[in-house]
Amino acid sequence: VRGFSVERHYLSTVRPIMSLLSLKVHILEAESIDFLSSDTDKYCEVYVAKRIDQKNATKEFFEIHKNSNKPTWNRDQDITFHGITAEQHQNDLYFGLKLRLFEERKKEKKKIGRAFIKIHTIPKDQLNPPHWFPLVEVDGKPTGQIKLRLYLLSSHLSAEPSIKTKSSPKEPPVIYPKFSETEKEKHHKERIILQDLKDYLGLKSGEISLKFRTFPPILGWQGSLFVTVISCKDLAPLDNFGSSDPYVILKINNVHIKSQTIKSNLNPKFNFTAQFIIEPTFDVHSCLLDVQVWDYDVASHDDLIGCTQISLGEFPPEEEHELTLNIYKTQEPVVERLTDTSAAKRLKQEGYLPKYPVVLVPGLASSVLVVEEGNDFWRKERIWLSVSKLGIAKWDHFLGYKQGNVMKPEDVSELKAQKKSQFLTQNSWLEHMSLCPDTCYSDPEGIRVRSLKGVDAVTYLADEGLVKGSSYVMGPLVENLKAFGYTDDNLAAMPYDWRIPLHYLQERDEYFTEVEKTIEKLRKSQGLPVVILAHSMGNRVMQYFLNVMKSKPNGQEWIDTNIHTMISVGAPWLGAPKMLRTILSGERMGLDLFLSKPESIKLVRTLGSLPCLFPLGLKYHHPSTMTYVAAEDSPVPEPKIKVKDATYVPLSIPTILNFSGAGTQLHVYQNFYVENKHFGGQTDAECILNAPPLKRLYVIYGIN
């Protein structure tokens, strides 16, 4: 019969007087998603050795615990391993505590899982809080967890350890990182706004009930997340016969776990439990659990029924939380496919390596903007894009009235009282995002908004967890480049304030000087010219930059020396008709729930960047006829043109801009673009219609 032993084990055969360590191990309790039943015996084997060395391991058993699915052990019992050297503690990454949990019934014995805790991760000479360590199978699949209290103490072989269990100081509490109340409120508000947006768009496709517990990592030790999918309700039928074959995918940090499939059921009961291991380097604060419900198809690709997300940092650890959430038919799976890096990894495995350094240039509304001056509560935070700041005016509507809102009535009144100082109206977001309407390039008084610097400014516009994935810009591209082997040494991005005129990027921000320096630095450090990859308006920005460089002494030589290739994705070389429509009628950029049409018109008419994308080069470089307006709406009666059964009047850009009240944009168009020698110039020498002065230019277009 196995039993608890108090024998002291010495791991070293030599006995000099030297600084050695003792490891005291308490096993407190265990749980598993893989136990055979509750009427079996559970026991542990404990080793201290190298990870792969069991022959020379010092082994001990912990007592059998009978008849429980959550066995607990006596807190006064421990095993102490002596003779651990400082070298093993500090430098031997493969030396540690190995533990195996077994289950036994009659003659049937089953290994539930094992844990390995590296000695160097255990702080020395301090009382460490107990921690739940994940248990895994040989292949790394998690099977449960075991709660240990570990003490690593300094001692000499000639003396017994000074610590005894019964006289030990009081056990320290486990202290996990927590969301501040401001962060909780921000995430809660963001979730409500996003849910309302999806409800508004009619995207709800069912409900899912689940419960979960989080055990965050501490002290360099792994943690765990347990999720039980209970059931789904009122799922959308996707099969031809009015039903679905649903299954659930849970995803966290690129790890997927899939449930069983339930055939022909719109209200399936799963009772499926999954365990995720949370690495010490993973920030639980920003951790999102993706929940996706899919319909299984035999003859074609599986279809998404709906999905949702849970921000784990909002919920207290170690407690069980049960939620019923709406699921929505959204575009997240498209984002997931875009961020698949398997192709990049495969190329890397086949021996391909990064060669030319890469510079990324984003398009219109594709650089993150941050508040440098303005609302004190927003300073140094993103305003483009921030759902919580954009939807602040809708907050009153949600407070205390929205189903699922956890706020109490007294909290609602208190929050409303704070509104004047902390929670501003939606007009504040417009004031921060807009430029002075008289100039279309200068900041409003007391406000300064600028572009974020670096690659992070072009990956995802939002940093708010629940909407981050949907705000991807160059995020999927960057993730693939990094998976392929690119690093900060050979990958750079040149975000910019996409609201201001091109010439003002240099005048105010010295943007083109920074572009020149960045390209030169990459070329010199890597020994090769760069590849510029630009998207949408970013191509116009780079074209303007190249025109500026070419006009300098030895400018073409600089271009040929420093730039190998430019890859242009969706380049508006002849402008974009949408830009004219945007200034005339407004553009809400998918934010219809938050921006009214008049507000969107007010915003876009302050942006001096938009005229650089006006349509060019049809019959003349700046043709007089650009728009056709219904005759009854036209400010001038003639000439009339019959198109099918309707009559239109052709209008020039100046006429339509003046008529619509956008005269400042006309001024910007004429003075900053038509008469700009690097953009327009004389009609017979309009340089913006010439191809960029490069040896290699690849142009890519696509739809959907």
N, C-alpha and C positions, 0 to 999 in steps of 0.2 A: 504494500500500500504506500503510495507516495505521500509524503508529509512535509511539513515545514522544517527546515534545518537551520540551526544557528551557527553552524560551522563557519569559520572565517577562512577565506581562500586567498592565497598569495600568488600573484601572477608572475612574480620574478623569482628566479632561483638564486640570485646573488643577494647579499644582505649588507651592503655598505650603508653607512649613515648618509643618506641623501634625501633630497626633497621628493617625496612620493605622494600620491593621491589615493584616496579611498572613495569608492562610489557606493552610496547607500541607495537602494532601490525599494520603493514601496509600490505594490500593485494594489490599486483601489477598487476598480470595477471595469467591466468590459461590456460591450454590446456588439451585435453582429446582425447583418441583414441575411446571414447565411447559416444560422443555427438550424440543426435538424428539428429540434423540438425543445420544449421547456423542461422535459423530464430526463435530460441527459446531464452527465457530469462534465464540468469544465475545469481545466487546469492549465498552468503555464510552465514553460521551460525558459530559463533565463541564462544567457551566455554573456561573457565579456571576452571578445576576441576580435581578430580581423574579420571583415565581412565574409570572406570566402574560406576562412580557416576554422573548421569545426573540430578537427582532430585535436588541436591544442587548446580548445576552448575550456574555460572554467564554467561548469554548468550546474544549475540548481533548479529545483522544482518549487513552485508555489502550491499550496494545499488545494485539494479538490473542492470545488464548490458545486453542490448538488442542486438539481431541479430548479433552474431559473434561466430565463432568456436574457437577464441582465445581472450576471453574477457579480457579487461584491466580496472583497477580501478584508480580513481584519486589518485595521489601520495601524495596529501596534506591531505587526509582523513586517520584517524587512530582511533583505539579504545585503551584505556588505562585501564588496570586492576591493581588496587591498593591492598595493604594489603597482599602481598605474603611474608610469613615469611622466615627467613634464614633456618629454619628446613626444610620447604618444598623445598627450592632451593637446599640444600645440600644433604639431606638424603631421601626425599620421591621420590622413583623411579617411582611411579605411578601417580604423580601429574604433570599436564602439560597443554598445549594448545591443544584443540581439535577443528578441523575445518571440516565442511562438505560443499561440493559443490553440488548445486542442479541445475537442468535444468527444465524449466516449459514452457509449451505451452498450452494455453487455460486452460482446467481443468486437463491436464495430467502433473504429476509431477514425476520427476525421480531423485534419488540420484546418482550422478556420482561417488563420492568416498569421502573418509575421510582421514585426516592426524592427527597424534598425535605427538606432539613435547614435549618431557620431559623437564620440567623447568630446571633441573640440567645440561642439555646440552647447555644451552644458557649462553654465557659468560656475566659476570656482569660488568656494568659501562663501556661499550665500544661500539663504533659504529660498528656493525657487517654488513658485506656485505649482499646484498640480496641473497637468495638461493631458488632453485627450490626443493620443497619437494614432494616426490611421494604421489599420492592418491591411496588408495586401497579400495577394497570391504571388506565386513565383513570376508570373507574367506581368505583375504590377497592377492587376485589377483589384480595386478596393473591396474589402469584405466586411469592414466594421472598424471599431476603434477600441482602444484600451487606455484607461486613465492611470497615469503614473505620477509619482512624486519622486524627483531625483535630486540628491545632494552629492556634490563633488567636493571633498574636503581634503585639505592639506594634512599630512601626517608623516611620521617616520616609522620604519619597520619595527623599531624597538619600542614603540608605544602604540597603544590601542587608540582608535579614533576618539576624539573628545566629545563627539555628539552622541547622544542616546535618544531614542525615540520619545520616551516618556518625559524627558527633561528638555526637549527641544523648544525653542521659542514658538510662539503662536504662528501657525501656517499663514503665509502671506496670501492675500486675495489675488485672484486673477484679474488683471487690469487690461482690458482691451481698448484699442483706440475707439473713440466715439465720435459720431456726428455732433457738431455744435447745434444748438437750437436753430440758429440761422440757416445752417446747411439743411437740417431736416425740413424746415419750413419751405426753403427754396425747392427742394426735391419734391415735397408734397404738392406745392403749387404747380410745379412743372408737370407732374403726373396728371393733375386734374385738368390743366389746360390742354395737354396733349390728348387726353381721353375725350374731352369735349370736342376737340377738333376732329377726331376720328368719328365720333358719334354724328357730328354735324355733316360729315361727308358720307354717312351711311355705310361705314365699313365694317360694322359689327357682324361677326359670323358665328357667334356662339359664346359659351362660358366654359371655364375650366376651374375646378376646385382642387387645391393642393395644400400640403402643409410642408414646412421645412424648418430645419435647425442649422444654425451656423456655428462652427467652432473655429474661430480665426486663428491663424498662426501667431505664435509668440516666440521670442528668444531664438529665432532662427529655426524653429521646429515647424513642421507641416501642420496644417489644420484640415478640417473636413466640412463638407456641406452635405446634409441629407435632405433629399426631396422625395416626397411621396405624392404621386399623381393619383388623386382619389377618383375623379370622374369628370366627364364633360356633359354639357347640356345644350340642347337646341342647336346642334351643329348644322352648318349649311350643307344641304345635299349636293354632292358633286358628281355622283354616278348617274347614268342614264335612267335608272329605275327609281330615282328619288331618294337615294340613300347614300351612305359613305362607308368606307372601311378605314376608320381612323386609327392612327397611332400618334404617339407624342415623342418629340425630340427635345431633350433638355440640353442646353449648351452653356458652358461657361469657360471663358479663356481658351477658345478653340478646341475644347474637349466636348464631344457629343456622346450622349447616352440615349438609346432608343428603347421605347417600351414595346410591349407586344401589340399586335394588330388585332382589332376586334371587328369582325365582319358585320356588314349591313346593320349599323347601329348609329343613330344620331344622338343617343344619350348613353354612351358607353361608360362602364365602371371598370377602371384599370387596377386600382390598389397596387400600384407599381412603385417600388422604392429604388432610388438611385443614390449613390454616394460619389461625391467629387472630392479629390484631394486638392487642397489649396496650398500652393507653394509659399514659402516665407517671403519671397520677393513680390508677391501679388498683393495689391492694395485693395482690401475688402471694402474700403470707403467707396471706391469707384466701381466696385464689382457688380456686374449685371448678370442676372440669370435670364437667359433667353428661353422662352417656352413656345414651341411651335407644334401645331396640330396639323397633321397631313392626312390625305386620303390616298390609300394604297391602290395602285392600278397595275393590273397584270400586263396589259398590252401596250402601255405608254408610260410616260414619266408620271411620277406621283404628283398630286396637286396640293398646294397649300390651302388648308381650310382657314387658318387664322393663326395669329401669334400675339404674344405680349411679352413684357419684360418686368422684372422685379429688381429694384435697387436694394441689395442686401444690406448695405450700410445703414439704412434707415431703421432696421429692426434689431432689438437687443440680442446679443449672442447667447447660445446655449438654451434659449427658450424656444418652445415649439410655437410656430405661427401658422394659423390656418386661414387661407384666403380663397375667395371666389372672385375671379377676374373675367372681364370681357376679353375675348380674343377678336382680332381685327384682321381683315384681308388687306395687307399693305404690301409695300415693295421691299421689305427687309430681306426676303430670300434672294432678290436680285442683287442687293448689296452683298449678301453672303457669297454669292457666286462670283461677284466681281473681286472680292477680297480673297478668293481662293488662290493660294500661292504654290499649289502643287506643280504647275508648269515651270515656274521659276526654279523651284527646288530640283526638278527633274533635269533641267538644263545644267544646273550646277553639278549634279551628280554625274552627268555625262562629260564633265570636264570643261565646260564653258566658264569663262571668267569675265568680270567687268573689264572693259578696256578704256574707252573714252570717258572722261568726267562728264557729268550731266548737270545742266541747269534747267530748272522748271520755272515756267512763267504762266501763272493762272489767268483766267479770263475775267469778264465782267462779273462783279459781285462774288468773286471766288477767292478773295483774300480776307482773312480775319481782320476785323477792325476792333480796336480797344479804346476805352475812354482814358485819356491822359489828364484831362481837366473837365470839370462839370459836376455832375451829381457825385457827392462824396461817397455814397454807398456803391457807386458803380466804378469808381476809379481803379484802374489797372485791370478791369474785367472786360470780357468780350461784350460788345453791343451788336456786332454782326458776326455770328448770329446768336441771339439769346431769346429763346421762347419766353422765359420768365420775365424779361424786361419788356419784350414786345407785348405780352398779354396782360400787363399789369392793370390796365383799365378794365379788363374782364374779371378781375379778381373779386370785386364787390359782388358780381353776379354769382360767383361760386361760393362765397363765404357762408357757411352755415346752411346752405340750401341744397347743395349738390349731394346726391346720394353717394355714400362712401366717404364723405368728408368727415374726418375724425375730430374736427374742431368743435369746442363747446360754444354755446351762445355767448357766454361772458368773454371767451377768447375772441370772438368775432367783433364785439363792440370795442374791445381793447385794441385790436388790430386796426380797426377803422380810425380810432383816435390817433394812431401813429402814422396814418397815411400821409399827412401833410409833410412830415419830416423824412420818413424813410421810404414809403411806397408812393411813388409819384404817379401821375396820370400818364396815359399813353402818349399825350402830347410831348412829354419829356423825351421819349424814345425818338419821336419825329424831330424834335429840336436838336438832339445829339447827332442824328444821322443826316440831317439836312445841312447844306451850305448856305451862305448868305444869298438870298434870291437876287440881289442887285449885282453880284459879281459872278456867281456860280463857281467860285473857287476858294473864297476865304471862309474862315471859321466864324460862327456866330459868337457874339461877345460872351466870354466866360466859359467857352466850350472848346475842347481840342480833342479830336478823334483822329487816330493814326493807325496805320497798318501794323500788325504784329510782324516781327521779323522771323526769318528762318523757315525750315521745312514744315514745322507745326502749323504755320499760318496758311498752308495750302492743302492740308490733308483733310481735316474735318472742320467745318465752319463752327459747329457748336461743340462745347465741352460739357454740356449738360447730358448726363448719361442716357436718359430716355430718348433723346432725339439725335444723339451724336452719330449713330450709324446711318441715319437717313440724310445727314448733312454732308455726305462725302463729296469731295471735289477731286483732289488728286490722291486721296488716301489709298485706294486700291492700287494705283500705280506705284506709289512710294513703298507700300508693303511688299509688292512683287520685286521691286528693285533691291530692297534690303534683303529679301529672302534669296535673291540671286547673288548677293555679295557686296552690293554697294553700301558704303558707310558715309559718315559725315565728312570724310577726307575727299571723297570723289563725287558727292551728291550735294547740290545746293539748290535753293529756291529763291526767287526774287519776287516776293509779294509786293503789292503796292496799294496805295489808296486809289481805288478804282472810281472814285467820285469826281476827281479833279481833272482839268485839261492836261493834255500830254506835256506841254511845255512847262506847266506848273509843277509837275513831278520833279523836275530838275531844279526849278527856281526855289521851291519850298523845301523839298526833302533831299535834294542832290541824288535823286534816285538813279539817274543814268550814270553818274560817277560811281555809285556803288556797284552797278551792273558791270561797268568796265573793270573795276578793281577785283570783283569776284571772279570774272572770267580769266583775268590775267593770273590771279593767285592759283586757280585750279590748273591752268595750263603749265605754270612753272612747277608746281608741286608734283603733278602727275607726269609731266614731260610729254603731254599730248594735248592737242587742241580740244575744245569742249564741243559737246552736242547740246544745242538748245532745243528743248521741247516746250512749245507754247500752245496754249489752247484758247480758241475764240478771240476775244479782245486782246489777249496777251500777244497774239501775232501782230496786231496793229501797233502795240506798244514796242515790240522788238523791231518792227519795220521802221518805226520812227527813230528808235535808238540807232539802228544801222545807218539811216540817212544822216543823222547827226555825226556819227563817227566817220562816215565817208567824206563829209565836208571838211574834216580836219586835215592838216598836213600829214601825209603818209597814212591817211585813214584807211584806204583800201588794203594797204599792206598789213595794218593792224588786224583788220577783219580776217584776211587770209591766214595770218599766223595763228590767231587765237581761236577761231571758230571753224570746226571741221564740217558740221552739218546743222541744219535747222529742220526739225520735224514740226510741221504745222498741222494741228488737229482742229478741224472746223474753222478754218481761217476766213474771216469776212473781208476778203481782198477788195470786193466792190461795195463794201458797206452792208447794212442789213435794213431792209424795209421796216422791220419791227421797231427800230429805234425811233423812226418818225412817228409811228403809231403810239409808241410809249409816251412821247412828249405830248402828243395831242390828246390821248385818251387815258393816260395813266397805266402803270404796270404794278400789279400787286405781288408779283414774284412768288405765287403760290401761297401767299399769306392772306387769303381772302377773309378768313375769320377775324383777323386782327386789324386789317387796314381797309378803310372804306375807299371808294373810288376817288372822292375829292382829296383825301389824305395822300393817296398814292400819286395823284397829279401834282400836289404841292411838293412832295418829296422829289420826284424825278425832274421837275423843272428847275431845281437848284443844282443839278449835277452837270458840271461843265464837261464831263467826259463823254456824254452821249453823242454830241454832234460829230465826234470823230468816226462814228459808225453810220452816219447818214449814207444813203445810197449814192454811188458815184458811177460815172463813166457809162451811161447808157448811150445816148446819141452824142452828147457833148460831155466833157468832163464834169461840169456842173449843170446838168440839163435844166431847162426852165420848167418842164412839165414833170412833176413827180407824183402827184396825187390826183385821183378822180373822185369828186364829191358829188353826191346826189344833187340834182339841179335845185330842188326845193330847199336844200341846206346851204347852198353856195352863197358866199358874200358878193359874188359878181354874177351877172346873168349869162354872160357869153364867154367863149363859144360853147355851144352845147354839142355833145356827142351821144349818139344813140348806141347803146349796147344791149342787144336783145330787146327786152320790153321796157328798159329803164333809160333815163336820160341823165347824163353826167356832165359836169363842167371840170375841165383840167385846170389844176392850180399849181403854181410854183411853190417851192419850199418857203421863200419869204412871205408870199401871200398867205399860205395856210398857217404859218407860225404867228404872223401878226394878227390874223383873224381869230386864232384860238387863244390869244392872250399870252403867248410864249415869246414875246419880243426879245427878252433877255437871251434866250437860247439862240435866236437869230443873230444877235450881236456876237455871242460866243462863236457861233459857226463862221461868221464872216471874218472876225478879227483874229481868232486863235487857230483857225484851220485853213480857210481859203487863202488867207494872206500870209500864212506861215511858210517860210521857204523850205522847211523840212517836211511839209505836209502837202500844201497846195501850190502856192506860187502862181505864176502866170498860167493861163489856161492851156497854152501850148507846151508847157513843161511841168505838168503836175506830177511831182515825184512820187506821191503816194500811190499812183497807178503803175509805177514801175515795180518789177519784181525785186525783192530784197537782194542787195549786192553780195550774194554768197555763191560759193562754188557748188554746193549741194543743198537742195531744198526738196524735202518730201512733203507732200500735201495730202492729208487724209480727211475724207468726209464720210459721214454715215448717217443713218436714221435709226430712231428707236434705240 
